[in-house]
Amino acid sequence: MLESVDSAVSNTAVRKDVWVRLPPAAPDTREAWPRCRATPPYPLECVDEIGLGASYVYLLGLYLGDGMLSMQRNGVWRLRIFQDARYEALVSECGRAMRAVVANGVTHTRRAGCLELVSYWKHWVCVFPQHGSGVKHQRSIVLRDWRRELVERFPRDLVRGLIHSDGCRVTNFTVSSAGKRYEYPRYHFSNRSDDIRELFVSTCHLIGVDWRPNNRWNISVARRASVAILDEFIGPKR
């Protein structure tokens, strides 16, 4: 049962203009509730995917590239996203996405050449079940159920998050036989995880972007029409 936040009474965190789920009379059989991975688990207060949208999908892209989870002593999970300190706009956007998913504070810690953005929440591990021991390219990274459906609804936001974490926009050039120099932009995405690269290229397919492997771990988008599509919502990092 759903009610507007204006009239709902629930233990679930409420934000303006977001629908929240009231505790059901009987346990819900869907994945999010009975399989809540928070410690300790609170199945009836787990994250409701109806309240998630483009900001979560963008944050998922950042997490898959430059993010990690760690559990604290009080059972709360700490989400850490590392951003290049040179790109102030991207740092700000990452913070906004974290706060949009859960209305908690975001702290910044300066590291060598980067900023670490941190947010605490009992259910970060529920929205990022790709968490596990070891590095990402040595474990399975799979999107299922509502996470896959959200990516299909907001494919541009996932591609944007992945490019902002493990990609770039560069200017290449070539010299003609007559000695004239031609410059053209292209995008690169690089990740050692086969699953994450597959997620990137399959999502590019959803938005009509052509790609090709540049080397073992790098994907290149160089066709003019495809670059133009990415330029509509990504562009150079700032």
MIZANU-847527 format. One line per 4 residues: for each residue y, z, x of N, C-alpha, C. Coordinates in nm, 4 decimals, decimal comma. Example, Ala and Ser with C-alpha at 12.3 -4.5 7.8 and 13.67 -1.06 7.14 Angstrom:
BEGIN
-0,5690/0,7800/1,3190/-0,4500/0,7800/1,2300/-0,3300/0,7800/1,3200  -0,2250/0,7080/1,2850/-0,1060/0,7140/1,3670/0,0030/0,7870/1,2900
END
This chain:
BEGIN
-0,1196/0,0000/0,0850/0,0000/0,0000/0,0000/0,1237/0,0000/0,0879  0,2230/-0,0837/0,0529/0,3449/-0,0932/0,1317/0,4637/-0,0534/0,0471  0,5598/0,0150/0,1076/0,6846/0,0458/0,0422/0,7979/0,0182/0,1394  0,9146/-0,0102/0,0862/1,0316/-0,0264/0,1710/1,0637/0,1055/0,2375
1,1236/0,1009/0,3553/1,1595/0,2236/0,4249/1,2566/0,3078/0,3445  1,3286/0,2470/0,2499/1,4252/0,3225/0,1711/1,3581/0,4226/0,0779  1,2301/0,3962/0,0399/1,1643/0,4844/-0,0554/1,0349/0,5432/-0,0035  0,9854/0,4938/0,1092/0,8547/0,5376/0,1574/0,8621/0,6773/0,2162
0,7553/0,7520/0,1993/0,7397/0,8818/0,2634/0,6134/0,8741/0,3466  0,6266/0,8762/0,4778/0,5114/0,8545/0,5643/0,5366/0,9211/0,6979  0,4269/0,9548/0,7676/0,4395/1,0089/0,9028/0,4629/0,9007/1,0056  0,4486/0,7746/0,9647/0,4696/0,6630/1,0557/0,6175/0,6526/1,0911
0,6470/0,6177/1,2181/0,7862/0,6000/1,2592/0,8517/0,4936/1,1729  0,9741/0,5205/1,1247/1,0432/0,4316/1,0320/1,1704/0,3818/1,0965  1,1934/0,2514/1,0836/1,3188/0,1922/1,1287/1,3772/0,1128/1,0141  1,5063/0,0942/1,0142/1,5749/0,0224/0,9074/1,5215/-0,1187/0,8958
1,5064/-0,1653/0,7717/1,4626/-0,3010/0,7400/1,3211/-0,3293/0,7853  1,2386/-0,2291/0,8041/1,0986/-0,2487/0,8413/1,0116/-0,1890/0,7323  0,9050/-0,2565/0,6978/0,8103/-0,2033/0,6011/0,7116/-0,1132/0,6735  0,6733/-0,0049/0,6091/0,5806/0,0883/0,6703/0,4596/0,1053/0,5804
0,3490/0,1472/0,6398/0,2258/0,1645/0,5640/0,2074/0,3115/0,5275  0,1823/0,3354/0,3974/0,1520/0,4701/0,3529/0,0069/0,5019/0,3843  -0,0247/0,6280/0,4176/-0,1637/0,6636/0,4446/-0,2531/0,6283/0,3267  -0,3592/0,5489/0,3479/-0,4442/0,5077/0,2372/-0,5325/0,6220/0,1897
-0,5796/0,6083/0,0653/-0,6661/0,7107/0,0091/-0,7999/0,7149/0,0805  -0,8466/0,5998/0,1266/-0,9726/0,5917/0,2002/-0,9448/0,5236/0,3333  -1,0265/0,5482/0,4349/-1,0033/0,4856/0,5658/-0,9984/0,3345/0,5558  -0,8974/0,2750/0,6204/-0,8848/0,1304/0,6249/-0,9872/0,0755/0,7225
-1,0511/-0,0339/0,6865/-1,1580/-0,0885/0,7707/-1,1062/-0,1850/0,8745  -0,9763/-0,2132/0,8750/-0,9256/-0,3087/0,9726/-0,9226/-0,2470/1,1120  -0,9082/-0,3318/1,2119/-0,9235/-0,2894/1,3505/-0,8277/-0,1787/1,3919  -0,7003/-0,1870/1,3531/-0,5993/-0,0997/1,4110/-0,6222/0,0471/1,3811
-0,6698/0,0802/1,2610/-0,6774/0,2215/1,2240/-0,8027/0,2918/1,2773  -0,9248/0,2484/1,2407/-1,0410/0,3247/1,2874/-1,0621/0,3159/1,4371  -1,0001/0,2167/1,5050/-1,0218/0,2016/1,6475/-0,8969/0,2368/1,7277  -0,8132/0,3216/1,6723/-0,6943/0,3673/1,7435/-0,7356/0,4225/1,8797
-0,6721/0,3734/1,9853/-0,7116/0,4118/2,1201/-0,6183/0,5165/2,1797  -0,5261/0,5677/2,0988/-0,4397/0,6743/2,1490/-0,5232/0,7983/2,1783  -0,4735/0,8833/2,2651/-0,5449/1,0054/2,3026/-0,4540/1,1252/2,2796  -0,4832/1,2115/2,1798/-0,5962/1,1999/2,0862/-0,5673/1,0945/1,9802
-0,6707/1,0394/1,9136/-0,6477/0,9342/1,8149/-0,5884/0,9880/1,6850  -0,4985/0,9093/1,6259/-0,4418/0,9388/1,4950/-0,4543/0,8123/1,4101  -0,5723/0,7836/1,3551/-0,5952/0,6565/1,2872/-0,4958/0,6247/1,1763  -0,4516/0,7239/1,0994/-0,3619/0,6957/0,9879/-0,2167/0,6829/1,0309
-0,1874/0,7097/1,1564/-0,0513/0,6965/1,2064/-0,0426/0,5926/1,3171  -0,1439/0,5103/1,3295/-0,1440/0,4083/1,4340/-0,0387/0,3026/1,4041  -0,0111/0,2183/1,5020/0,0898/0,1147/1,4859/0,0501/0,0203/1,3724  0,1484/-0,0215/1,2961/0,1266/-0,1167/1,1873/0,1785/-0,2527/1,2330
0,0874/-0,3498/1,2426/0,1268/-0,4811/1,2937/0,2282/-0,5512/1,2055  0,2415/-0,5086/1,0779/0,3393/-0,5716/0,9899/0,4805/-0,5481/1,0426  0,5026/-0,4377/1,1103/0,6343/-0,4091/1,1652/0,6617/-0,4765/1,2978  0,5644/-0,5484/1,3529/0,5813/-0,6146/1,4815/0,6161/-0,7619/1,4606
0,6857/-0,8188/1,5569/0,7259/-0,9583/1,5436/0,7521/-1,0214/1,6782  0,8591/-1,1006/1,6842/0,8890/-1,1790/1,8038/0,9116/-1,0914/1,9264  0,9753/-0,9765/1,9091/1,0014/-0,8895/2,0244/0,8715/-0,8417/2,0876  0,7724/-0,8085/2,0043/0,6428/-0,7669/2,0584/0,5769/-0,8808/2,1343
0,5806/-1,0010/2,0797/0,5161/-1,1154/2,1455/0,5829/-1,1425/2,2799  0,7157/-1,1353/2,2834/0,7869/-1,1516/2,4108/0,7472/-1,0433/2,5093  0,7411/-0,9193/2,4622/0,7022/-0,8089/2,5493/0,5582/-0,8237/2,5970  0,4716/-0,8791/2,5133/0,3338/-0,9050/2,5546/0,3309/-0,9992/2,6745
0,4149/-1,1030/2,6720/0,4224/-1,1939/2,7857/0,4678/-1,1237/2,9122  0,5686/-1,0358/2,8993/0,6151/-0,9600/3,0158/0,5060/-0,8670/3,0671  0,4364/-0,8008/2,9745/0,3307/-0,7075/3,0142/0,2174/-0,7797/3,0873  0,1770/-0,8944/3,0369/0,0670/-0,9671/3,1011/0,1040/-1,0112/3,2420
0,2330/-1,0332/3,2654/0,2744/-1,0741/3,3989/0,3076/-0,9571/3,4891  0,3983/-0,8718/3,4445/0,4538/-0,7684/3,5330/0,4489/-0,6288/3,4729  0,3517/-0,6022/3,3865/0,3458/-0,4719/3,3222/0,2164/-0,3984/3,3467  0,2186/-0,2679/3,3189/0,0989/-0,1872/3,3323/0,1138/-0,0621/3,2451
0,0003/-0,0006/3,2126/-0,0020/0,1234/3,1355/-0,0654/0,2340/3,2188  -0,0190/0,3545/3,1978/-0,0819/0,4716/3,2600/-0,0698/0,5882/3,1638  -0,1745/0,6731/3,1589/-0,1734/0,7873/3,0690/-0,1112/0,9077/3,1380  -0,0298/0,9813/3,0617/0,0331/1,1020/3,1124/-0,0495/1,2245/3,0738
-0,0151/1,3397/3,1296/-0,0922/1,4617/3,1062/-0,0925/1,5040/2,9598  0,0135/1,4691/2,8859/0,0227/1,5101/2,7458/-0,0434/1,4108/2,6510  -0,1166/1,3142/2,7045/-0,1853/1,2173/2,6205/-0,0991/1,1015/2,5751  0,0249/1,0956/2,6208/0,1152/0,9858/2,5880/0,1020/0,8778/2,6946
0,1077/0,7529/2,6513/0,0964/0,6414/2,7450/0,2330/0,5996/2,7957  0,2389/0,5608/2,9215/0,3622/0,5136/2,9838/0,3510/0,3638/3,0094  0,4401/0,2878/2,9464/0,4483/0,1441/2,9713/0,5495/0,1199/3,0818  0,5094/0,0462/3,1834/0,5972/0,0138/3,2968/0,6066/-0,1381/3,3079
0,7288/-0,1903/3,3025/0,7553/-0,3325/3,3212/0,8475/-0,3457/3,4414  0,8109/-0,4306/3,5359/0,8901/-0,4485/3,6574/0,9702/-0,5783/3,6470  1,1000/-0,5681/3,6697/1,1913/-0,6811/3,6574/1,2702/-0,6995/3,7874  1,2946/-0,8245/3,8207/1,3770/-0,8556/3,9373/1,5185/-0,8041/3,9133
1,5671/-0,7195/4,0026/1,6982/-0,6569/3,9851/1,8124/-0,7579/3,9853  1,7890/-0,8790/4,0349/1,8964/-0,9789/4,0394/1,9315/-1,0325/3,9022  1,8391/-1,0247/3,8077/1,8579/-1,0889/3,6774/1,8908/-0,9832/3,5720  2,0189/-0,9502/3,5628/2,0613/-0,8425/3,4736/2,0340/-0,8753/3,3278
2,0495/-1,0020/3,2889/2,0261/-1,0400/3,1494/1,8796/-1,0200/3,1116  1,7883/-1,0531/3,2022/1,6458/-1,0356/3,1731/1,6092/-0,8875/3,1676  1,6702/-0,8070/3,2533/1,6454/-0,6626/3,2494/1,6882/-0,6064/3,1143  1,8067/-0,6467/3,0672/1,8564/-0,5985/2,9385/1,7668/-0,6448/2,8246
1,7200/-0,7693/2,8315/1,6353/-0,8211/2,7249/1,5008/-0,7496/2,7201  1,4472/-0,7160/2,8347/1,3219/-0,6412/2,8393/1,3401/-0,5047/2,7729  1,4500/-0,4368/2,8034/1,4760/-0,3074/2,7424/1,4902/-0,3171/2,5917  1,5578/-0,4216/2,5439/1,5739/-0,4390/2,3990/1,4396/-0,4629/2,3320
1,3526/-0,5410/2,3963/1,2209/-0,5676/2,3381/1,1373/-0,4401/2,3305  1,1432/-0,3565/2,4333/1,0684/-0,2311/2,4318/1,1169/-0,1402/2,3196  1,2489/-0,1331/2,3027/1,3039/-0,0475/2,1973/1,2771/-0,1050/2,0587  1,2646/-0,2378/2,0472/1,2369/-0,2996/1,9172/1,0951/-0,2694/1,8709
1,0017/-0,2574/1,9655/0,8627/-0,2281/1,9292/0,8479/-0,0825/1,8905  0,9083/0,0063/1,9660/0,9072/0,1487/1,9322/1,0441/0,2052/1,9686  1,1071/0,2707/1,8722/1,2454/0,3143/1,8903/1,2540/0,4376/1,9793  1,2012/0,4270/2,1005/1,2107/0,5335/2,1999/1,3066/0,4911/2,3096
1,3504/0,5862/2,3884/1,4381/0,5543/2,4987/1,3657/0,4774/2,6083  1,4412/0,3992/2,6838/1,3885/0,3233/2,7973/1,4625/0,3676/2,9219  1,3888/0,4091/3,0230/1,4508/0,4525/3,1480/1,4377/0,3439/3,2540  1,5302/0,3453/3,3496/1,5313/0,2479/3,4587/1,5199/0,3222/3,5911
1,4307/0,2744/3,6755/1,4172/0,3295/3,8097/1,4250/0,2150/3,9099  1,5142/0,2276/4,0069/1,5297/0,1219/4,1057/1,4201/0,1331/4,2108  1,3485/0,0222/4,2308/1,2486/0,0119/4,3347/1,2955/-0,0897/4,4383  1,2131/-0,1137/4,5391/1,2500/-0,2104/4,6434/1,2551/-0,3508/4,5837
1,3761/-0,4011/4,5623/1,3936/-0,5369/4,5131/1,3720/-0,5547/4,3644  1,3471/-0,4468/4,2903/1,3210/-0,4622/4,1467/1,3619/-0,3364/4,0717  1,3595/-0,3474/3,9397/1,3820/-0,2339/3,8518/1,2550/-0,2083/3,7722  1,2197/-0,0826/3,7582/1,1050/-0,0440/3,6768/1,1569/0,0112/3,5441
1,1211/-0,0556/3,4339/1,1593/-0,0097/3,3009/1,0412/0,0656/3,2410  1,0672/0,1831/3,1862/0,9598/0,2717/3,1409/0,9866/0,3175/2,9976  0,8814/0,3172/2,9176/0,8882/0,3710/2,7821/0,7603/0,4489/2,7539  0,7734/0,5619/2,6836/0,6594/0,6481/2,6529/0,6265/0,6389/2,5037
0,4960/0,6254/2,4751/0,4521/0,6167/2,3352/0,3017/0,6400/2,3307  0,2560/0,7135/2,2312/0,1134/0,7414/2,2197/0,0322/0,6151/2,1908  0,0963/0,5120/2,1349/0,0212/0,3954/2,0891/0,0452/0,2680/2,1711  0,1035/0,2796/2,2909/0,1174/0,1588/2,3724/-0,0190/0,0955/2,3977
-0,1204/0,1766/2,4179/-0,2527/0,1224/2,4462/-0,3131/0,0542/2,3233  -0,2629/0,0869/2,2040/-0,3118/0,0208/2,0825/-0,2555/-0,1206/2,0689  -0,1312/-0,1406/2,1122/-0,0719/-0,2744/2,1018/-0,1018/-0,3589/2,2251  -0,1425/-0,2955/2,3357/-0,1818/-0,3676/2,4564/-0,3251/-0,3305/2,4947
-0,4244/-0,3722/2,4141/-0,5638/-0,3380/2,4449/-0,6164/-0,4106/2,5675  -0,5344/-0,5008/2,6258/-0,5753/-0,5681/2,7492/-0,5731/-0,4720/2,8677  -0,5270/-0,3514/2,8448/-0,5256/-0,2501/2,9507/-0,6679/-0,2197/2,9974  -0,6818/-0,1925/3,1246/-0,8114/-0,1559/3,1794/-0,7956/-0,1197/3,3258
-0,9039/-0,0768/3,3863/-0,8981/-0,0400/3,5279/-0,8981/-0,1656/3,6131  -0,8328/-0,1565/3,7274/-0,8286/-0,2700/3,8185/-0,7197/-0,3693/3,7818  -0,7092/-0,4740/3,8632/-0,6054/-0,5754/3,8432/-0,6451/-0,6694/3,7299  -0,5442/-0,7324/3,6673/-0,5696/-0,8119/3,5472/-0,6587/-0,9326/3,5739
-0,6457/-0,9949/3,6915/-0,7233/-1,1171/3,7128/-0,8711/-1,0890/3,7400  -0,9079/-0,9618/3,7446/-1,0487/-0,9271/3,7638/-1,1121/-0,8688/3,6380  -1,0429/-0,8796/3,5258/-1,0999/-0,8345/3,3995/-1,0632/-0,9328/3,2888  -1,1325/-0,9221/3,1770/-1,1112/-1,0139/3,0654/-0,9795/-0,9829/2,9947
-0,9019/-1,0879/2,9671/-0,7771/-1,0767/2,8926/-0,7918/-1,1643/2,7688  -0,8093/-1,1017/2,6526/-0,8361/-1,1756/2,5294/-0,7462/-1,1222/2,4183  -0,6905/-1,2141/2,3387/-0,6137/-1,1756/2,2204/-0,7018/-1,1931/2,0977  -0,7035/-1,0908/2,0122/-0,7862/-1,0972/1,8918/-0,7044/-1,0592/1,7691
-0,7515/-1,1055/1,6550/-0,7031/-1,0638/1,5237/-0,5508/-1,0758/1,5135  -0,4822/-0,9674/1,4777/-0,3403/-0,9754/1,4477/-0,2571/-1,0122/1,5693  -0,3044/-0,9841/1,6907/-0,2284/-1,0224/1,8100/-0,2286/-1,1738/1,8267  -0,3435/-1,2352/1,8049/-0,3515/-1,3808/1,8117/-0,2677/-1,4451/1,7007
-0,2710/-1,3855/1,5818/-0,1924/-1,4390/1,4704/-0,0425/-1,4305/1,4989  0,0020/-1,3220/1,5611/0,1431/-1,3104/1,5962/0,1837/-1,4147/1,6995  0,0981/-1,4414/1,7964/0,1286/-1,5438/1,8961/0,1389/-1,6806/1,8293  0,0536/-1,7072/1,7333/0,0597/-1,8347/1,6613/0,1867/-1,8455/1,5779
0,2398/-1,7325/1,5317/0,3651/-1,7321/1,4561/0,4865/-1,7437/1,5469  0,4778/-1,6837/1,6661/0,5923/-1,6807/1,7588/0,5508/-1,7331/1,8964  0,5017/-1,8568/1,9056/0,4523/-1,9059/2,0353/0,5618/-1,9159/2,1414  0,6822/-1,9507/2,1005/0,7895/-1,9643/2,1990/0,8186/-1,8312/2,2679
0,8079/-1,7222/2,1936/0,8383/-1,5912/2,2523/0,7353/-1,5513/2,3570  0,6079/-1,5883/2,3353/0,5082/-1,5581/2,4380/0,5326/-1,6419/2,5631  0,5564/-1,7719/2,5457/0,5836/-1,8581/2,6616/0,7058/-1,8075/2,7364  0,8060/-1,7658/2,6632/0,9282/-1,7150/2,7265/0,9003/-1,5892/2,8075
0,8230/-1,4969/2,7492/0,7894/-1,3759/2,8224/0,7073/-1,4037/2,9465  0,6124/-1,4962/2,9367/0,5298/-1,5305/3,0524/0,6126/-1,5960/3,1627  0,7032/-1,6877/3,1243/0,7893/-1,7519/3,2242/0,8830/-1,6494/3,2879  0,9378/-1,5599/3,2066/1,0298/-1,4591/3,2605/0,9599/-1,3623/3,3547
0,8272/-1,3481/3,3428/0,7556/-1,2579/3,4331/0,6964/-1,3324/3,5520  0,6183/-1,4350/3,5257/0,5458/-1,5037/3,6335/0,5797/-1,6520/3,6436  0,6980/-1,6885/3,6013/0,7356/-1,8295/3,6065/0,8762/-1,8474/3,6586  0,9190/-1,9724/3,6643/1,0539/-2,0032/3,7111/1,0919/-2,1444/3,6671
1,2201/-2,1723/3,6711/1,2737/-2,3076/3,6497/1,3393/-2,3492/3,7797  1,2967/-2,4607/3,8336/1,3470/-2,5072/3,9624/1,4000/-2,6498/3,9488  1,4744/-2,6922/4,0485/1,5238/-2,8303/4,0552/1,4541/-2,9019/4,1691  1,3753/-3,0017/4,1357/1,3087/-3,0844/4,2356/1,3918/-3,2093/4,2637
1,3580/-3,2770/4,3692/1,4278/-3,4026/4,3977/1,3310/-3,5020/4,4602  1,3663/-3,6268/4,4470/1,2918/-3,7335/4,5112/1,3915/-3,8343/4,5653  1,3515/-3,9074/4,6664/1,4385/-4,0076/4,7290/1,3752/-4,1447/4,7094  1,4519/-4,2354/4,6525/1,4011/-4,3699/4,6262/1,3900/-4,4490/4,7552
1,3266/-4,5644/4,7457/1,3120/-4,6509/4,8631/1,4474/-4,6987/4,9147  1,5481/-4,6958/4,8244/1,6823/-4,7367/4,8656/1,7620/-4,6207/4,9235  1,6970/-4,5034/4,9288/1,7639/-4,3890/4,9870/1,8453/-4,3071/4,8895  1,8352/-4,3380/4,7589/1,9119/-4,2632/4,6599/1,8339/-4,1390/4,6184
1,9035/-4,0272/4,6111/1,8407/-3,8998/4,5780/1,8478/-3,8759/4,4266  1,7350/-3,8402/4,3663/1,7279/-3,8069/4,2247/1,6804/-3,6625/4,2098  1,7507/-3,5872/4,1265/1,7125/-3,4494/4,1001/1,6654/-3,4338/3,9564  1,5687/-3,3465/3,9355/1,5182/-3,3221/3,8006/1,4623/-3,1796/3,7933
1,4776/-3,1140/3,6777/1,4276/-2,9769/3,6625/1,2794/-2,9760/3,6253  1,2135/-2,8673/3,6558/1,0764/-2,8467/3,6127/1,0499/-2,6963/3,6052  0,9454/-2,6617/3,5325/0,9051/-2,5220/3,5192/0,7721/-2,5007/3,5895  0,7553/-2,3803/3,6441/0,6284/-2,3395/3,7034/0,5850/-2,2066/3,6421
0,4551/-2,1937/3,6229/0,3972/-2,0656/3,5847/0,2788/-2,0399/3,6754  0,2733/-1,9205/3,7355/0,1685/-1,8895/3,8319/0,1067/-1,7537/3,8007  -0,0249/-1,7510/3,7899/-0,0957/-1,6253/3,7661/-0,2394/-1,6433/3,8132  -0,2959/-1,5413/3,8751/-0,4323/-1,5523/3,9269/-0,5381/-1,5345/3,8182
-0,4987/-1,4857/3,7028/-0,5943/-1,4659/3,5939/-0,6215/-1,5970/3,5219  -0,7468/-1,6398/3,5183/-0,7825/-1,7600/3,4436/-0,7490/-1,7430/3,2959  -0,7722/-1,6228/3,2421/-0,7467/-1,5990/3,1001/-0,5980/-1,6075/3,0682  -0,5127/-1,5545/3,1542/-0,3686/-1,5574/3,1276/-0,3157/-1,6993/3,1421
-0,3636/-1,7733/3,2407/-0,3210/-1,9132/3,2525/-0,3658/-1,9940/3,1308  -0,4866/-1,9678/3,0826/-0,5346/-2,0375/2,9635/-0,4503/-2,0015/2,8425  -0,4101/-1,8764/2,8320/-0,3234/-1,8349/2,7230/-0,1893/-1,9076/2,7308  -0,1365/-1,9237/2,8505/-0,0097/-1,9943/2,8679/-0,0218/-2,1403/2,8248
-0,1225/-2,2100/2,8738/-0,1318/-2,3534/2,8443/-0,1671/-2,3778/2,6977  -0,2498/-2,2922/2,6380/-0,2836/-2,3107/2,4966/-0,1620/-2,2869/2,4085  -0,0755/-2,1924/2,4475/0,0459/-2,1674/2,3702/0,1469/-2,2796/2,3919  0,1520/-2,3350/2,5127/0,2357/-2,4533/2,5359/0,1931/-2,5669/2,4441
0,0643/-2,5821/2,4250/0,0129/-2,6873/2,3363/0,0653/-2,6679/2,1946  0,0772/-2,5433/2,1496/0,1241/-2,5155/2,0135/0,2669/-2,5637/1,9920  0,3486/-2,5661/2,0969/0,4887/-2,6049/2,0816/0,5160/-2,7445/2,1364  0,4100/-2,8204/2,1671/0,4263/-2,9589/2,2095/0,4705/-2,9781/2,3523
0,4398/-2,8819/2,4389/0,4786/-2,8909/2,5803/0,3602/-2,9398/2,6632  0,3792/-3,0492/2,7356/0,2762/-3,1013/2,8257/0,2811/-3,0258/2,9580  0,1666/-3,0095/3,0192/0,1570/-2,9357/3,1433/0,0481/-2,9988/3,2294  0,0441/-2,9585/3,3543/-0,0653/-2,9994/3,4424/-0,0813/-2,8936/3,5505
-0,2030/-2,8761/3,6013/-0,2219/-2,7812/3,7121/-0,1572/-2,8341/3,8392  -0,0827/-2,7493/3,9060/-0,0171/-2,7881/4,0305/-0,1019/-2,7508/4,1514  -0,1719/-2,6392/4,1401/-0,2703/-2,5972/4,2385/-0,3642/-2,4980/4,1693  -0,4383/-2,4227/4,2437/-0,5400/-2,3367/4,1835/-0,4838/-2,2382/4,0823
-0,3657/-2,1815/4,1096/-0,3115/-2,0760/4,0242/-0,1810/-2,1150/3,9566  -0,1306/-2,2331/3,9796/0,0021/-2,2697/3,9325/-0,0035/-2,3808/3,8280  0,0727/-2,3639/3,7201/0,0870/-2,4641/3,6148/0,2273/-2,5229/3,6234  0,2368/-2,6551/3,6133/0,3652/-2,7230/3,6229/0,3986/-2,7924/3,4909
0,5240/-2,7814/3,4503/0,5768/-2,8564/3,3357/0,6910/-2,9408/3,3895  0,6696/-3,0714/3,3974/0,7669/-3,1579/3,4637/0,8146/-3,2747/3,3777  0,7410/-3,3111/3,2727/0,7856/-3,4227/3,1891/0,9183/-3,3887/3,1219  1,0063/-3,4884/3,1188/1,1422/-3,4645/3,0710/1,1444/-3,4046/2,9304
1,0645/-3,4586/2,8400/1,0647/-3,4096/2,7017/1,0152/-3,2657/2,6945  0,9143/-3,2320/2,7739/0,8606/-3,0963/2,7731/0,9590/-2,9975/2,8355  1,0238/-3,0377/2,9435/1,1263/-2,9528/3,0045/1,2400/-2,9276/2,9059  1,2761/-3,0316/2,8295/1,3832/-3,0167/2,7307/1,3453/-2,9151/2,6235
1,2174/-2,9135/2,5832/1,1724/-2,8140/2,4843/1,1873/-2,6736/2,5405  1,1409/-2,6524/2,6646/1,1513/-2,5191/2,7245/1,2969/-2,4788/2,7468  1,3815/-2,5761/2,7793/1,5227/-2,5446/2,8000/1,5909/-2,4950/2,6724  1,5326/-2,5277/2,5567/1,5927/-2,4826/2,4306/1,5889/-2,3313/2,4164
1,4920/-2,2659/2,4788/1,4796/-2,1215/2,4576/1,4506/-2,0428/2,5850  1,4488/-2,1091/2,7004/1,4267/-2,0361/2,8268/1,5433/-2,0632/2,9228  1,5411/-2,1739/2,9921/1,6478/-2,2052/3,0864/1,6352/-2,1251/3,2155  1,7327/-2,1389/3,3041/1,7299/-2,0644/3,4313/1,7378/-1,9142/3,4074
1,6790/-1,8374/3,4980/1,6857/-1,6924/3,4887/1,8255/-1,6431/3,5261  1,8680/-1,5409/3,4518/2,0000/-1,4832/3,4797/1,9926/-1,3314/3,4720
END
